[in-house]
Amino acid sequence: MTIENLREVYEARPFRPFAIHAADGRVFPVPHAEFLAYDAEGRTIVALRKDGTFSILDLSLITELEVLANDSGSGKTT
């Protein structure tokens, strides 16, 4: 996965919810743009959850960005 792939999905307008799939099988839903941040170099991303917890991820370990239906931001979190 590249930072360009992530930016394309993240910066799409109108925003569409998406899920980040990690190589270890974890899934991180991004229901709104405010639930994701990434560093300037594009190597590290922070995925926030609705409960206030977060995960710091290495972009090289992301296997898929799944664009969801507009009402599907509540997928599985781990």
LINQUI-V801379 format. One record per residue. N is the residue number from 1. RES is the residue in one small letter. D_LAST is the distance of its C-alpha to the last C-alpha in Angstrom with 1 decimal. Layout:
n res d_last
N RES D_LAST
N RES D_LAST
This chain:
n res d_last
1 m 20.2
2 t 22.5
3 i 22.5
4 e 24.9
5 n 22.6
6 l 20.0
7 r 22.8
8 e 24.3
9 v 21.3
10 y 20.5
11 e 24.2
12 a 25.2
13 r 27.3
14 p 26.7
15 f 23.0
16 r 20.9
17 p 17.2
18 f 15.2
19 a 11.9
20 i 11.4
21 h 10.8
22 a 10.7
23 a 13.2
24 d 11.0
25 g 9.4
26 r 6.0
27 v 6.6
28 f 7.1
29 p 9.7
30 v 12.8
31 p 14.9
32 h 17.6
33 a 19.0
34 e 18.5
35 f 14.7
36 l 15.4
37 a 17.9
38 y 19.3
39 d 22.1
40 a 25.6
41 e 25.7
42 g 22.6
43 r 20.9
44 t 18.1
45 i 15.7
46 v 13.8
47 a 11.1
48 l 11.3
49 r 9.6
50 k 12.1
51 d 11.9
52 g 13.1
53 t 10.4
54 f 9.9
55 s 9.3
56 i 12.5
57 l 12.7
58 d 15.9
59 l 17.1
60 s 18.7
61 l 15.5
62 i 14.5
63 t 15.9
64 e 15.9
65 l 16.0
66 e 16.1
67 v 18.2
68 l 17.6
69 a 20.3
70 n 21.0
71 d 19.8
72 s 16.4
73 g 14.2
74 s 12.1
75 g 10.0
76 k 6.7
77 t 3.8
78 t 0.0
